[in-house]
């Protein structure tokens, strides 16, 4: 099991998301939902940064950086926010407690809707045009076993 915010975890995120959804997840939603995901995916291109505002020591950085090309993750890494933000089309940020809740199973749609992960960089309308795509990304991340550091 990879440690949170390490290159090993980033590679797990890339692998899992590019194989998403698994059969159980696919069966949990209407086919029309997946048809919409298939329709929007070709337009999802660019860099997404997911950052933890108050991450305890122990990771390789505080931001997961995902490069997308036509809805697939082509590169995944962990960096410091300042470096990651420069090239990001979108940046979502949340506190460490919020990330812990999400990784522990908290509803990913609520993470975005209740601003526990906030869009801090990027065009809001463009982001929410693909909102279900992004929540499926978060669901894929949530499905990955990960070792999370203890709060300081």
C-alpha positions in Angstrom: 0.0 0.0 0.0 1.4 3.3 -1.1 1.7 6.3 1.3 -0.5 9.4 0.6 1.1 12.1 -1.5 3.9 10.0 -2.8 4.9 9.1 -6.4 3.8 5.5 -5.8 0.3 6.7 -4.8 0.2 9.0 -7.8 1.0 6.1 -10.1 -1.8 4.1 -8.4 -4.2 6.9 -9.1 -3.2 7.0 -12.7 -3.6 3.2 -13.1 -6.9 3.0 -11.3 -8.5 6.0 -13.0 -7.5 4.9 -16.5 -9.3 1.6 -15.8 -12.3 3.2 -14.2 -15.1 2.3 -13.6 -14.8 -1.2 -12.4 -17.9 -3.5 -12.9 -19.3 -2.7 -9.4 -19.1 1.0 -9.9 -20.5 0.8 -13.4 -23.5 -1.2 -12.1 -24.2 1.4 -9.4 -25.3 4.1 -11.9 -27.5 4.3 -14.9 -26.0 3.7 -18.3 -27.0 7.2 -19.3 -24.5 8.5 -16.7 -21.7 6.5 -18.2 -22.7 7.6 -21.7 -22.4 11.2 -20.5 -18.9 10.5 -19.1 -17.9 9.0 -22.4 -19.3 12.0 -24.2 -17.4 14.6 -22.0 -14.1 12.6 -21.6 -12.6 13.6 -25.0 -12.8 17.2 -23.9 -10.9 16.7 -20.6 -7.4 17.8 -21.5 -4.9 19.7 -19.3 -3.5 19.6 -15.8 -5.5 19.2 -12.6 -3.8 19.8 -9.3 -5.4 18.4 -6.1 -3.8 19.9 -3.0 -3.8 19.5 0.8 -3.5 22.8 2.6 -2.2 21.5 5.9 -0.6 18.1 5.1 1.5 16.7 7.9 5.1 15.9 7.0 5.9 12.6 5.3 4.8 13.0 1.7 6.8 14.1 -1.3 4.7 17.2 -1.7 1.3 18.5 -0.9 -0.3 18.3 -4.3 -1.3 15.5 -6.7 -0.8 16.6 -10.3 -2.7 14.8 -13.0 -2.1 15.5 -16.7 -5.2 14.6 -18.8 -5.4 14.0 -22.5 -8.9 13.2 -23.9 -10.1 12.0 -20.4 -7.1 9.7 -19.7 -4.4 10.4 -17.2 -1.1 10.6 -19.1 1.1 11.5 -16.2 0.8 11.6 -12.4 3.1 13.1 -9.9 3.3 14.7 -6.5 4.7 18.2 -6.1 4.6 21.2 -3.9 1.6 23.4 -4.6 3.5 26.4 -5.8 5.2 24.4 -8.5 2.0 22.5 -9.4 -0.3 25.5 -9.6 1.8 27.3 -12.2 0.7 24.9 -15.0 -2.6 23.7 -13.7 -5.8 24.4 -15.6 -7.7 23.6 -12.4 -6.6 23.5 -8.8 -8.8 22.0 -6.1 -7.7 22.4 -2.5 -8.9 21.0 0.8 -7.8 20.7 4.4 -6.1 17.5 5.6 -9.2 16.6 7.7 -11.3 16.9 4.6 -9.0 14.6 2.6 -9.0 12.1 5.4 -12.8 12.1 5.3 -12.9 11.6 1.6 -10.3 8.8 1.6 -12.3 7.2 4.4 -15.5 7.1 2.3 -17.2 10.5 2.5 -19.4 11.3 -0.5 -17.2 12.7 -3.2 -20.1 14.8 -4.7 -20.5 16.4 -1.3 -16.8 17.1 -1.2 -17.1 19.5 -4.1 -20.7 20.8 -3.5 -20.0 21.6 0.1 -16.7 23.2 -0.8 -14.6 20.8 1.2 -12.5 20.6 -1.9 -12.6 24.1 -3.4 -11.8 25.2 -6.9 -9.0 27.8 -6.2 -7.8 28.1 -9.8 -9.6 27.7 -13.1 -12.8 28.7 -14.8 -15.7 27.7 -12.6 -18.1 27.2 -15.5 -15.6 25.0 -17.4 -14.9 23.0 -14.3 -18.6 22.3 -13.5 -19.3 21.5 -17.1 -17.4 18.3 -16.4 -18.5 18.0 -12.7 -19.5 14.3 -12.9 -16.2 13.5 -14.6 -14.3 15.1 -11.7 -16.4 13.4 -9.0 -15.7 10.0 -10.7 -12.0 10.9 -10.5 -12.4 11.5 -6.8 -14.3 8.2 -6.4 -11.5 6.4 -8.2 -9.0 8.0 -5.8 -11.1 7.1 -2.9 -11.1 3.5 -3.9 -7.4 3.1 -3.7 -6.0 1.8 -0.4 -3.5 4.4 0.9 -1.5 4.9 4.1 -2.4 8.4 5.4 -0.1 10.1 7.9 -1.3 11.0 11.3 -2.1 14.6 12.0 0.6 16.6 13.6 
